[in-house]
Amino acid sequence: MSAHAPDAFAAEGLHPTRWSNGPGATYPAHRHAYRKVLVCTEGSIVFHTPGGDVALGPGDRLDLPAGTEHRATVGPGGVVCWEAAAD
């Protein structure tokens, strides 16, 4: 996926929202009751999961199963992502 991430989400029947954060921002450990589908379109972010770290850069996608604990660290150039909840 690329900068046209919303189109790719729509093709799957998903309704994404865009978010961004500055360099070094962190998200504490948490879970979602839904499958999280995320695409990085600019910058980088690392998701820390029980299965290991998943580094995302432009065009990379993460499908995180419902209930999976995760935390995240934004890379040195900040990040822009599109994210949707899926069944």
Sequence and secondary structure as in RCSB ss.txt:
>XXXX:A:sequence
MSAHAPDAFAAEGLHPTRWSNGPGATYPAHRHAYRKVLVCTEGSIVFHTPGGDVALGPGDRLDLPAGTEHRATVG
PGGVVCWEAAAD
>XXXX:A:secstr
  TTHHHHHHHTT   EEEEE TT EEEEE  SSEEEEEEEEEEEEEEETTEEEEE TT EEEE TT  EEEEEE
EEEEEEEEEEE 
